[in-house]
């Protein structure tokens, strides 16, 4: 089940659902999911920039968007529409059908270390209509390693996805390894995985 989900996710995110015939609603959801994934990447870059400037990460998504007299940070680190889509604040405005929630604590209930950890989940504002997936980015600097088989950039952050249904809640606690392996599919890939995926896609392309 997870393998099928992972393959479907990867191909739809890379190719916008190329392959099986999709209706307009399905295409709309895939676009929303791809846009949400892009915002998670923007968030990751902004957090890394902030750490370089202040030696710590933002605890809340809006802290990365500074207005005059607002919270500390660098102006314009994330776009206004991403800050407005913070689902843990009053009157959030979905971005491309998605809201975002900070991961605030570890699996054991302890608070994230602002000097080494951050996390953000993106979830559909209208499950089944604006999207089908919860997307999650996690970063733990303590897990970063440098080796030929595990590049440093992959060792620190991970991106995960799982099906999100009506009644589900955004992820605000760092899932345990058991939960990640049981409930999520991992989207960030090694070079070898990416090559294998590309080979699979090419084999299924219609003849031109």
C-alpha positions as CSV (number, residue, x, y, z in Angstrom):
1,X,0.0,0.0,0.0
2,X,2.7,2.5,1.0
3,X,4.8,1.6,-2.1
4,X,1.8,2.3,-4.4
5,X,1.2,5.6,-2.6
6,X,4.8,6.6,-2.8
7,X,5.0,5.8,-6.5
8,X,1.8,7.6,-7.3
9,X,2.9,10.6,-5.2
10,X,6.3,10.9,-6.8
11,X,5.0,10.6,-10.4
12,X,2.0,13.0,-9.9
13,X,4.2,15.5,-8.1
14,X,6.9,15.4,-10.8
15,X,4.7,15.1,-13.8
16,X,1.4,16.7,-12.7
17,X,-0.4,13.3,-12.9
18,X,0.8,12.4,-16.4
19,X,-0.2,8.8,-17.2
20,X,-3.6,7.9,-16.0
21,X,-6.4,10.1,-17.3
22,X,-7.4,12.5,-14.5
23,X,-10.6,14.6,-14.2
24,X,-10.5,18.3,-13.5
25,X,-11.0,17.9,-9.8
26,X,-8.1,15.4,-9.5
27,X,-5.8,17.7,-11.5
28,X,-6.8,20.6,-9.2
29,X,-5.9,18.6,-6.1
30,X,-2.5,17.5,-7.6
31,X,-1.7,21.2,-8.4
32,X,-2.6,22.2,-4.8
33,X,-0.4,19.4,-3.4
34,X,2.5,20.4,-5.6
35,X,2.1,24.1,-4.6
36,X,2.0,23.1,-0.9
37,X,5.2,21.1,-1.3
38,X,6.9,24.1,-2.9
39,X,5.9,26.2,0.1
40,X,7.4,23.7,2.4
41,X,10.7,24.1,0.5
42,X,10.4,27.9,0.8
43,X,9.9,27.5,4.5
44,X,13.0,25.2,4.8
45,X,15.2,27.8,3.0
46,X,13.9,30.6,5.2
47,X,14.6,28.7,8.3
48,X,18.1,28.0,7.2
49,X,18.7,31.6,6.4
50,X,17.3,32.6,9.8
51,X,19.6,30.2,11.5
52,X,22.6,31.7,9.7
53,X,21.6,35.1,10.9
54,X,20.5,34.4,14.5
55,X,21.8,30.8,15.2
56,X,18.3,29.6,15.9
57,X,15.1,28.6,14.0
58,X,11.7,30.3,14.2
59,X,9.2,28.6,16.5
60,X,6.2,29.7,14.5
61,X,5.5,30.1,10.8
62,X,4.5,33.8,11.0
63,X,7.8,34.6,12.7
64,X,9.4,34.2,9.3
65,X,7.3,37.0,7.9
66,X,8.1,40.3,9.5
67,X,5.8,43.3,9.3
68,X,6.7,46.6,10.9
69,X,6.6,46.2,14.6
70,X,6.1,42.5,14.2
71,X,8.1,39.5,15.4
72,X,11.9,39.2,14.9
73,X,13.2,37.9,11.6
74,X,14.3,39.1,8.2
75,X,11.7,40.9,6.1
76,X,10.3,38.9,3.2
77,X,11.8,35.5,4.3
78,X,8.5,33.8,3.3
79,X,5.7,35.3,1.1
80,X,2.7,36.9,2.8
81,X,0.3,34.3,1.5
82,X,2.3,31.5,3.3
83,X,2.2,33.4,6.6
84,X,-1.6,34.0,6.1
85,X,-2.2,30.3,5.7
86,X,-0.9,29.5,9.2
87,X,-3.7,27.3,10.5
88,X,-2.9,27.8,14.2
89,X,-3.7,31.5,14.1
90,X,-7.0,33.4,13.8
91,X,-8.8,33.6,10.5
92,X,-6.2,31.7,8.3
93,X,-6.5,32.1,4.6
94,X,-5.7,28.8,2.7
95,X,-3.0,29.0,0.0
96,X,-3.9,27.0,-3.0
97,X,-6.3,25.0,-0.9
98,X,-3.8,24.3,1.9
99,X,-3.1,25.4,5.5
100,X,0.1,25.0,7.5
101,X,0.8,24.0,11.1
102,X,4.0,24.1,13.1
103,X,5.4,21.0,14.6
104,X,6.0,22.1,18.2
105,X,7.0,19.1,20.2
106,X,8.8,15.8,19.9
107,X,7.3,12.4,20.1
108,X,8.0,12.2,23.8
109,X,6.2,15.5,24.5
110,X,9.3,17.7,24.9
111,X,9.5,21.0,23.0
112,X,11.5,21.1,19.8
113,X,15.0,22.5,20.2
114,X,15.0,25.9,18.4
115,X,18.7,25.6,17.8
116,X,18.6,22.3,15.9
117,X,15.0,21.3,15.0
118,X,12.0,22.5,13.0
119,X,9.0,21.0,11.4
120,X,5.9,22.1,9.4
121,X,2.9,20.2,8.1
122,X,0.8,21.2,5.1
123,X,-2.8,19.9,5.1
124,X,-5.8,20.5,2.9
125,X,-8.3,23.0,4.1
126,X,-11.1,20.9,2.6
127,X,-9.9,17.3,2.6
128,X,-11.0,15.5,-0.5
129,X,-11.8,18.7,-2.3
130,X,-8.7,20.9,-2.1
131,X,-6.3,18.0,-1.6
132,X,-5.9,14.4,-0.5
133,X,-2.5,14.6,1.2
134,X,-0.9,15.8,4.3
135,X,2.7,16.8,3.6
136,X,5.3,17.1,6.4
137,X,8.8,18.5,6.5
138,X,11.1,17.7,9.4
139,X,14.6,18.9,10.1
140,X,16.9,17.7,12.9
141,X,20.4,19.1,12.6
142,X,21.6,16.5,15.1
143,X,20.9,13.8,12.5
144,X,23.1,15.4,9.8
145,X,26.0,13.3,8.6
146,X,28.6,13.6,5.9
147,X,29.3,10.5,3.8
148,X,29.3,9.4,0.2
149,X,26.1,7.4,0.6
150,X,24.2,10.0,2.7
151,X,24.7,13.6,1.6
152,X,24.5,16.1,4.4
153,X,21.5,17.9,2.8
154,X,19.5,14.7,3.0
155,X,20.6,13.6,6.4
156,X,19.1,16.6,8.1
157,X,15.7,17.1,6.6
158,X,13.0,14.6,5.5
159,X,9.7,15.1,3.7
160,X,6.8,12.8,4.2
161,X,3.2,12.4,3.0
162,X,0.1,10.5,4.0
163,X,-3.5,10.5,3.0
164,X,-5.6,13.1,4.8
165,X,-9.3,12.6,5.4
166,X,-12.1,14.7,6.8
167,X,-11.8,14.7,10.6
168,X,-8.0,14.3,10.6
169,X,-5.8,16.7,12.4
170,X,-2.6,18.4,11.2
171,X,0.7,17.0,12.5
172,X,2.0,19.1,15.4
173,X,4.0,16.5,17.2
174,X,7.1,14.8,15.6
175,X,6.0,11.3,14.7
176,X,7.9,8.4,16.1
177,X,9.9,6.3,13.7
178,X,7.2,3.6,14.0
179,X,4.5,6.1,13.0
180,X,6.6,7.4,10.1
181,X,7.2,3.9,8.7
182,X,3.6,2.8,9.3
183,X,1.6,5.8,8.2
184,X,3.8,7.9,5.8
185,X,5.6,7.6,2.5
186,X,8.9,9.4,2.2
187,X,9.2,11.9,-0.7
188,X,12.8,13.1,-0.5
189,X,15.0,10.7,-2.4
190,X,18.6,9.7,-2.9
191,X,20.2,10.1,-6.3
192,X,19.8,6.4,-6.9
193,X,16.1,6.4,-6.0
194,X,15.6,9.4,-8.3
195,X,17.3,7.6,-11.2
196,X,15.2,4.5,-10.7
197,X,12.0,6.6,-10.6
198,X,13.0,8.4,-13.8
199,X,13.6,5.0,-15.5
200,X,10.2,3.8,-14.4
201,X,8.5,7.0,-15.8
202,X,10.3,6.8,-19.1
203,X,9.3,3.1,-19.6
204,X,5.6,4.1,-19.2
205,X,5.7,7.2,-21.4
206,X,3.4,6.8,-24.5
207,X,5.2,6.5,-27.8
208,X,5.5,9.8,-29.6
